[in-house]
Amino acid sequence: MEASRYTKAGSRILIAVAVQAEHDVILQALPDHARQRCDVIIVGVGPASAAARTAAHLATESDRYRMVISAGIGGGFAPHAPIGSIVLANQIIAADLGSETPDQGFLSVDTLGFGRSIISADRRYTTELTSALRASNIPVHVGAVLTVSTTTGSAHTTAALVQRIPDATAEGMEGFGVAMAAELFRLPIMEMRAISNEVGPRDRDSWRIPDALKSLRQATRILAEVL
């Protein structure tokens, strides 16, 4: 859904993050003029917490906002999203929302007819931010960002996700929940992930969270100028 299809036109931007470290990095990176028009809230880990807390905030404040952004660190799918790069979503996909079957494998809620698992990110601002990041020599890739309740930790699951969603670029745990809340209040949504690790067999020692937070800080400075 594009921004022009939404009816509300507040002046502020709501940035939803999962944990305190992401909150602090983003808030510190916003220049003074941007802090006056951006609110950064912690919505917790996972799509359920993210949806509930974002919706609870918007329930009394939605008229203030013109956009919602799900931001933070996440895993990147090779070769699109190396560690330290930025991923912007063109689609936010609830990758494990559906049913497992013995003969057909995974079936999404869309296929089952029970709902939807894909929300499109705002195209205009995603395109503008992509251009601005590239102009600042910050590595960025636009693609599908997957929301999962259990982070991927094996080669088998990684391969299955890529086979099912060839455009899979990054993985997080909050994007779809934040996006559902934003849509409930007819607000456009973006998702921005700084990559801390490669999606695949779990190897905690290879994660580079400080590098990802540094990239998140750099990208937030650019975000403040674009929005």
C-alpha positions as CSV (number, residue, x, y, z in Angstrom):
1,M,0.0,0.0,0.0
2,E,1.3,3.4,-0.9
3,A,1.2,6.5,1.3
4,S,-1.3,8.2,-0.9
5,R,-3.9,5.6,0.0
6,Y,-3.8,6.6,3.7
7,T,-6.0,9.2,5.2
8,K,-4.0,10.5,8.1
9,A,-1.3,13.1,7.8
10,G,0.3,13.8,11.2
11,S,3.7,15.5,11.4
12,R,5.6,13.0,13.4
13,I,7.3,9.6,12.7
14,L,7.1,6.6,15.0
15,I,10.2,4.4,15.2
16,A,9.6,1.0,16.8
17,V,12.5,-1.1,18.1
18,A,12.8,-4.3,20.0
19,V,15.4,-3.6,22.7
20,Q,17.1,-0.8,24.7
21,A,20.4,-0.9,22.7
22,E,18.6,-0.2,19.5
23,H,16.5,2.6,21.1
24,D,19.6,4.3,22.5
25,V,21.6,4.1,19.2
26,I,18.7,5.5,17.2
27,L,17.9,8.3,19.7
28,Q,21.5,9.3,19.9
29,A,21.9,9.4,16.1
30,L,18.9,11.6,15.5
31,P,20.0,15.3,15.3
32,D,18.1,17.8,17.4
33,H,15.8,18.9,14.7
34,A,14.8,15.3,13.9
35,R,14.1,14.4,17.6
36,Q,11.4,17.1,17.6
37,R,9.5,15.1,15.0
38,C,10.4,11.4,15.8
39,D,9.4,9.2,18.7
40,V,11.3,6.0,19.4
41,I,9.6,3.3,21.4
42,I,10.6,-0.1,22.6
43,V,8.0,-2.7,21.6
44,G,9.7,-5.9,22.8
45,V,10.9,-9.0,21.0
46,G,8.7,-11.0,18.6
47,P,5.7,-10.1,16.4
48,A,3.1,-10.4,19.1
49,S,4.7,-8.0,21.5
50,A,5.6,-5.7,18.7
51,A,2.0,-5.6,17.3
52,A,0.4,-5.2,20.7
53,R,2.7,-2.4,22.0
54,T,2.8,-0.5,18.7
55,A,-1.0,-0.6,18.5
56,A,-1.4,0.4,22.1
57,H,0.8,3.5,21.5
58,L,-1.1,4.4,18.3
59,A,-4.5,3.9,19.9
60,T,-4.1,7.3,21.6
61,E,-1.5,8.9,19.5
62,S,-2.1,7.9,15.8
63,D,-3.2,11.4,14.7
64,R,0.3,12.7,15.5
65,Y,2.0,10.4,13.0
66,R,2.5,10.2,9.3
67,M,4.6,7.1,9.2
68,V,5.7,4.1,11.3
69,I,9.2,2.5,10.9
70,S,10.3,-0.8,12.3
71,A,14.0,-0.6,12.9
72,G,16.8,-2.5,14.5
73,I,19.5,-5.1,13.8
74,G,18.8,-8.5,12.2
75,G,20.2,-11.4,10.2
76,G,21.1,-11.1,6.5
77,F,20.7,-13.7,3.8
78,A,23.8,-14.2,1.7
79,P,24.8,-12.9,-0.8
80,H,22.4,-10.0,-0.6
81,A,23.1,-8.6,2.9
82,P,26.6,-8.9,4.3
83,I,27.3,-8.1,7.9
84,G,27.3,-4.4,8.5
85,S,25.1,-3.5,5.6
86,I,21.6,-2.0,5.7
87,V,18.5,-3.8,4.4
88,L,15.3,-1.9,3.6
89,A,12.1,-3.9,3.1
90,N,10.0,-3.8,0.0
91,Q,7.8,-6.5,1.5
92,I,7.4,-7.4,5.2
93,I,6.6,-11.1,5.3
94,A,5.4,-13.2,8.3
95,A,7.5,-16.2,7.1
96,D,6.3,-18.8,9.6
97,L,2.6,-17.8,9.7
98,G,0.8,-20.8,8.3
99,S,0.7,-24.6,8.6
100,E,3.2,-27.4,8.0
101,T,1.8,-30.3,5.9
102,P,3.3,-33.8,5.3
103,D,2.8,-33.6,1.5
104,Q,3.0,-30.0,0.5
105,G,5.4,-28.6,3.0
106,F,4.7,-25.2,4.5
107,L,1.5,-23.4,3.5
108,S,1.1,-19.7,4.3
109,V,-2.1,-18.3,5.8
110,D,-2.7,-16.7,2.4
111,T,-2.8,-20.1,0.7
112,L,-4.9,-21.5,3.5
113,G,-7.4,-18.6,3.1
114,F,-7.1,-17.6,6.8
115,G,-5.5,-14.1,6.3
116,R,-2.4,-12.5,4.9
117,S,1.3,-12.8,5.6
118,I,2.7,-10.0,3.4
119,I,2.6,-6.2,3.8
120,S,4.2,-3.9,1.3
121,A,6.5,-1.2,2.6
122,D,6.1,2.4,1.6
123,R,7.7,2.6,-1.8
124,R,8.4,6.3,-2.0
125,Y,10.3,6.8,1.2
126,T,12.1,3.4,0.8
127,T,13.3,4.5,-2.6
128,E,14.4,7.9,-1.3
129,L,16.2,6.4,1.6
130,T,18.0,3.8,-0.6
131,S,19.3,6.6,-2.8
132,A,20.5,8.7,0.1
133,L,22.3,5.7,1.7
134,R,24.0,4.8,-1.5
135,A,25.0,8.5,-2.0
136,S,26.7,8.3,1.4
137,N,28.5,5.0,0.5
138,I,26.5,3.0,3.0
139,P,25.9,-0.6,1.6
140,V,22.1,-1.1,1.2
141,H,19.9,-3.7,-0.3
142,V,16.2,-3.6,-0.9
143,G,14.3,-6.9,-0.6
144,A,11.9,-9.0,1.4
145,V,12.4,-8.8,5.2
146,L,11.1,-11.9,7.0
147,T,9.5,-11.8,10.4
148,V,9.9,-15.0,12.4
149,S,9.0,-16.0,15.9
150,T,12.0,-18.4,16.0
151,T,15.2,-17.2,14.4
152,T,16.7,-19.4,11.8
153,G,19.6,-21.5,13.0
154,S,20.2,-24.3,10.5
155,A,21.2,-24.6,6.9
156,H,18.1,-26.7,6.2
157,T,15.7,-24.0,7.4
158,T,17.7,-21.3,5.6
159,A,17.5,-23.2,2.3
160,A,13.7,-23.8,2.8
161,L,13.1,-20.1,3.4
162,V,15.1,-19.0,0.3
163,Q,13.4,-21.6,-1.8
164,R,10.0,-20.4,-0.7
165,I,10.9,-16.7,-0.7
166,P,13.7,-16.2,-3.3
167,D,13.8,-12.4,-2.5
168,A,14.5,-13.1,1.2
169,T,17.1,-10.5,2.2
170,A,17.0,-10.1,6.0
171,E,15.3,-11.7,9.0
172,G,13.9,-10.0,12.2
173,M,11.3,-10.7,14.8
174,E,9.1,-7.6,14.9
175,G,8.5,-6.1,11.5
176,F,5.2,-7.8,10.6
177,G,3.8,-7.0,14.0
178,V,4.7,-3.4,13.7
179,A,3.3,-3.3,10.2
180,M,0.0,-4.8,11.2
181,A,-0.4,-2.2,13.8
182,A,0.5,0.6,11.4
183,E,-2.0,-0.7,8.9
184,L,-4.7,-0.9,11.5
185,F,-4.4,2.9,11.9
186,R,-3.9,3.5,8.2
187,L,-0.3,4.6,8.4
188,P,2.4,3.8,5.9
189,I,5.2,1.4,7.1
190,M,8.9,1.0,6.5
191,E,11.4,-1.6,7.9
192,M,15.1,-1.0,8.2
193,R,17.6,-3.6,9.4
194,A,21.3,-3.4,10.1
195,I,22.9,-6.8,9.6
196,S,24.7,-8.4,12.5
197,N,25.0,-11.9,11.3
198,E,24.4,-14.2,8.4
199,V,21.2,-16.3,8.4
200,G,22.2,-19.9,8.7
201,P,23.6,-22.3,11.2
202,R,23.6,-20.6,14.6
203,D,27.1,-19.4,15.5
204,R,26.8,-16.7,18.2
205,D,30.6,-16.1,18.2
206,S,30.4,-14.8,14.6
207,W,27.7,-12.2,15.3
208,R,29.0,-8.6,15.0
209,I,26.4,-6.7,17.0
210,P,28.6,-3.6,17.6
211,D,29.2,-3.3,13.8
212,A,25.5,-3.6,13.2
213,L,24.7,-0.9,15.7
214,K,27.3,1.3,14.2
215,S,25.6,0.8,10.8
216,L,22.2,1.5,12.4
217,R,23.5,4.7,13.8
218,Q,24.9,5.8,10.4
219,A,21.7,4.9,8.6
220,T,19.5,6.7,11.2
221,R,21.4,10.0,10.5
222,I,20.6,9.6,6.8
223,L,17.0,8.6,7.6
224,A,16.6,11.9,9.6
225,E,17.6,13.9,6.6
226,V,15.3,12.0,4.1
227,L,12.2,12.0,6.3
